[in-house]
């Protein structure tokens, strides 16, 4: 089990930076972290907190909580991170997006995070609500770029700030060099680390790391935390790929299609088996390449991530308490 410093979430002490948190891990391999979505109903909320309990017991380094486009999950996001702070020993990172907000609204949101005890924020420009691939239009009284949001967060208070990075390049960037410069601007603005968009090809991550090292060795020294998701549902992951602009490697796509079969419904058990096996292989190589942390998009479930971690000998094998998926 990952051993990390104890946190007193209710005692008013400042949470450590994520950089310090992952650097202080005494695990023989690497620490891991997870991402949650604000739940939409009571059943989803119960599932989230069951998963949170599992990951707390397993020693997750931190948990990030997403923020819907245009503030569509604002109240739920605040409620989740507040409960993480007050009722668990998990360290939360609260996402914040600039899209659809005035600067005054963003200041208010940053202060709301501070009021509930959050000191780690992931600053994102965000995608347009409704159609993530649609035209991005800044609010006339808002911000244009994530680097501006990084600076604003630091102006409002004493926060630790992270940003997003894109191993395959952001789909709005002109090319990979342009994408690299955008990431460097965010890091130079005061971001301490980046968490990548999920990917399934290690080479994309390694080339991102190489581009940063060539362009700015000082900023490249900041942690680049890989974003990962074990595939358990082929139809679902295809939709996520379509919306994100990332790609499934041909080898993985072929394996998943073969596992899914030709019937009217995909063979979920077979797809899941391939997905867990591939995610384990991916993580093994990333660990070998010296990544600072493994960050799992959980969709508010625990079992798939738990199984991958167990395959890596990072945690005990999953028991009956792990939530399905």
C-alpha positions in Angstrom: 0.0 0.0 0.0 1.2 3.5 -0.8 2.4 5.3 2.4 2.0 9.1 2.4 2.0 11.7 5.1 -1.1 11.9 7.2 -3.4 14.8 6.5 -5.8 16.4 9.0 -8.6 17.5 6.7 -10.7 19.1 9.4 -7.9 20.7 11.4 -7.4 23.8 9.2 -3.9 22.8 8.2 -2.9 23.7 4.7 -2.9 20.7 2.4 0.5 20.0 0.8 1.1 20.7 -2.8 0.6 17.8 -5.1 4.2 18.0 -6.1 5.3 17.5 -2.5 2.6 14.9 -2.0 3.8 12.6 -4.7 7.5 13.3 -4.0 7.0 12.2 -0.4 5.7 8.8 -1.3 7.6 5.9 0.2 6.1 3.3 -2.1 8.7 1.2 -3.8 7.1 1.9 -7.2 5.1 5.1 -7.8 2.1 6.7 -6.1 -1.3 6.7 -7.8 -4.2 9.2 -7.9 -7.8 9.2 -9.2 -10.3 11.4 -10.8 -14.0 11.7 -9.9 -17.0 13.4 -11.5 -19.6 15.2 -9.5 -22.6 12.8 -9.2 -25.9 13.5 -10.9 -28.2 11.5 -8.6 -28.3 9.8 -5.2 -27.2 6.4 -6.6 -24.2 7.9 -8.4 -23.3 9.8 -5.2 -23.4 6.6 -3.1 -21.2 4.9 -5.7 -18.7 7.8 -5.6 -18.3 7.7 -1.9 -17.9 3.9 -1.9 -15.1 4.4 -4.4 -13.6 7.2 -2.4 -13.5 4.9 0.7 -11.7 2.2 -1.4 -9.1 4.6 -2.7 -8.6 6.2 0.7 -7.8 2.7 2.1 -5.5 2.0 -0.8 -3.5 5.3 -0.1 -4.3 7.4 -3.2 -2.0 10.4 -3.3 -4.8 12.7 -4.3 -8.2 12.9 -5.9 -9.2 15.4 -8.6 -12.8 16.5 -9.0 -14.0 17.7 -12.4 -15.9 20.9 -13.2 -18.6 21.0 -15.9 -18.3 23.3 -18.9 -19.7 26.7 -18.1 -20.0 25.9 -14.4 -22.7 23.3 -15.1 -21.6 21.2 -12.1 -20.3 24.1 -9.9 -22.4 23.4 -6.8 -21.9 19.7 -7.0 -18.2 20.1 -7.5 -17.9 22.3 -4.4 -20.0 19.9 -2.4 -17.8 16.9 -3.4 -14.5 18.6 -2.6 -15.9 20.0 0.7 -16.9 16.5 1.7 -13.5 15.1 0.6 -11.8 17.7 2.8 -14.1 17.3 5.9 -14.8 13.6 5.9 -11.8 11.8 4.3 -8.0 11.8 4.4 -7.8 12.2 0.6 -6.2 15.4 -0.7 -8.5 17.0 -3.3 -7.7 18.9 -6.5 -10.6 21.0 -7.6 -10.9 21.6 -11.3 -11.8 25.1 -12.5 -12.6 26.1 -16.1 -12.6 29.6 -17.5 -15.2 29.0 -20.2 -18.5 30.8 -19.8 -17.4 32.8 -16.7 -16.6 36.4 -16.0 -13.5 37.2 -14.1 -15.7 38.2 -11.1 -17.4 34.8 -11.2 -14.0 33.0 -11.4 -12.8 35.0 -8.4 -15.9 34.0 -6.5 -15.4 30.4 -7.4 -11.8 30.4 -6.3 -12.8 32.0 -3.0 -15.5 29.3 -2.5 -12.8 26.6 -2.9 -10.7 28.4 -0.3 -13.6 28.7 2.1 -14.2 24.9 2.1 -10.5 24.2 2.6 -9.3 23.4 -0.9 -5.7 24.6 -1.7 -5.0 22.6 -4.9 -6.7 23.7 -8.1 -6.4 22.4 -11.7 -6.8 25.4 -14.0 -8.4 24.7 -17.4 -9.7 26.9 -20.2 -12.4 24.3 -20.7 -14.5 23.2 -23.7 -17.7 24.9 -25.0 -20.8 23.6 -23.3 -23.0 21.4 -25.4 -20.5 20.6 -28.1 -16.9 20.2 -26.7 -15.6 20.3 -30.3 -17.5 23.4 -31.3 -16.2 26.9 -31.6 -14.6 28.3 -28.4 -15.8 31.9 -27.7 -14.4 33.7 -24.6 -16.8 35.5 -22.3 -16.5 39.2 -23.0 -15.7 39.8 -19.4 -13.8 36.6 -18.9 -10.4 35.1 -19.8 -9.0 33.8 -23.1 -6.4 31.3 -21.9 -5.7 28.9 -19.1 -2.4 30.7 -18.4 -4.5 33.7 -17.4 -6.5 31.6 -15.1 -3.3 30.3 -13.4 -2.3 33.9 -12.7 -5.8 34.8 -11.5 -5.8 31.9 -9.0 -2.4 33.1 -7.6 -3.7 36.6 -7.3 -6.8 35.5 -5.3 -4.9 33.4 -2.8 -2.1 31.0 -1.8 -3.0 28.0 -3.9 -1.1 25.2 -5.6 -2.0 25.2 -9.3 -1.8 22.5 -11.9 -2.8 22.5 -15.6 -3.7 20.1 -18.3 -1.3 18.7 -20.9 -1.9 16.9 -24.1 0.4 14.1 -25.2 -1.2 14.0 -28.7 -1.5 17.7 -28.9 -4.7 19.7 -28.2 -7.0 19.5 -31.1 -7.2 23.3 -31.2 -3.5 23.7 -31.4 -1.9 24.4 -34.9 0.7 21.7 -34.4 2.7 20.0 -31.7 5.2 22.9 -31.4 2.3 25.3 -30.8 0.8 22.9 -28.3 4.1 22.7 -26.5 4.4 26.5 -26.3 0.9 26.8 -24.9 1.8 24.3 -22.1 5.0 26.1 -21.4 3.1 29.4 -21.1 0.9 27.8 -18.4 3.8 26.4 -16.5 5.7 29.7 -16.7 2.6 31.5 -15.4 3.0 29.6 -12.1 1.6 26.0 -12.6 3.5 23.5 -10.6 2.7 20.4 -12.6 0.4 19.1 -15.4 -2.0 16.2 -15.6 -2.3 14.8 -19.2 -5.4 14.1 -21.1 -5.9 10.3 -21.1 -3.9 8.3 -23.6 -3.2 4.7 -24.6 0.2 5.1 -26.4 3.2 5.6 -24.2 5.2 7.1 -27.1 2.9 10.1 -27.1 3.7 10.8 -23.4 7.4 10.3 -24.0 7.5 12.6 -27.0 5.6 15.3 -25.0 8.2 15.0 -22.3 11.0 15.3 -24.9 9.5 18.4 -26.5 9.3 20.1 -23.2 12.9 19.2 -22.3 14.2 20.6 -25.5 12.1 23.8 -25.3 12.6 24.7 -21.7 14.5 22.3 -19.4 13.5 24.3 -16.3 9.8 24.0 -16.9 10.2 20.4 -18.1 11.5 19.5 -14.7 7.9 20.0 -13.3 5.9 16.7 -13.0 3.9 15.5 -16.0 1.4 13.2 -14.5 -0.1 10.7 -17.0 -3.8 10.5 -17.2 -5.0 6.9 -17.7 -8.3 4.9 -18.0 -8.7 1.2 -18.2 -11.2 0.4 -21.0 -14.2 -1.6 -19.7 -16.8 -0.6 -22.3 -15.9 -0.2 -26.0 -18.9 1.9 -27.0 -18.2 4.3 -24.1 -14.5 4.7 -24.8 -15.2 5.3 -28.5 -17.4 8.2 -27.5 -14.8 9.6 -25.1 -12.2 9.4 -27.9 -14.5 11.2 -30.3 -15.0 14.1 -27.8 -11.4 14.4 -26.7 -9.5 14.2 -29.9 -7.2 11.4 -28.6 -6.8 8.1 -30.4 -6.8 4.4 -29.6 -3.7 2.7 -30.9 -4.5 0.3 -33.8 -3.3 -2.7 -31.8 -5.6 -1.9 -28.8 -8.5 -1.1 -31.1 -8.1 -4.4 -32.9 -8.0 -6.3 -29.6 -11.0 -4.6 -28.3 -13.1 -5.1 -31.4 -12.2 -8.8 -31.4 -13.1 -9.1 -27.8 -16.4 -7.2 -28.3 -17.6 -9.8 -30.9 -20.1 -9.4 -33.7 -23.3 -9.7 -31.8 -25.8 -6.9 -31.2 -24.3 -6.3 -27.8 -20.6 -6.2 -27.1 -19.1 -8.9 -24.9 -18.5 -6.6 -21.9 -16.5 -9.2 -19.9 -14.1 -9.9 -22.7 -13.7 -6.2 -23.5 -13.0 -5.5 -19.9 -10.4 -8.3 -19.7 -8.5 -6.8 -22.6 -8.8 -3.3 -21.2 -7.4 -4.3 -17.8 -4.5 -6.3 -19.4 -3.6 -3.4 -21.7 -3.8 -0.8 -18.9 -1.5 -3.0 -16.8 1.0 -3.2 -19.7 0.8 0.6 -20.2 1.4 1.3 -16.6 4.4 -1.1 -16.4 6.1 0.8 -19.2 5.3 4.2 -17.7 6.7 3.1 -14.4 9.8 1.9 -16.2 10.1 5.4 -17.8 10.1 7.1 -14.4 6.7 8.8 -14.3 6.0 10.7 -11.1 2.5 9.3 -10.5 -0.3 7.2 -12.2 -3.6 9.2 -12.5 -6.7 7.1 -13.2 -10.0 8.4 -14.6 -12.3 6.2 -12.6 -15.8 7.3 -13.8 -16.5 7.1 -10.1 -15.9 3.3 -10.0 -13.0 1.6 -8.2 -12.8 -2.0 -9.3 -11.0 -1.6 -12.7 -8.4 0.8 -11.3 -8.0 -1.5 -8.2 -7.4 -4.5 -10.5 -4.7 -2.7 -12.5 -3.0 -1.6 -9.3 -3.1 -5.1 -7.9 -1.6 -6.5 -11.2 1.2 -4.0 -10.6 1.7 -5.3 -7.0 0.9 -1.8 -5.8 -2.1 -2.7 -3.6 -3.8 -5.9 -2.3 -6.0 -7.8 -4.7 -9.6 -6.4 -5.0 -12.1 -7.5 -2.5 -15.9 -7.4 -2.4 -15.8 -3.7 -1.4 -14.6 -2.4 -4.7 -17.3 -0.8 -6.8 -17.9 -2.5 -10.2 -16.7 -1.3 -13.6 
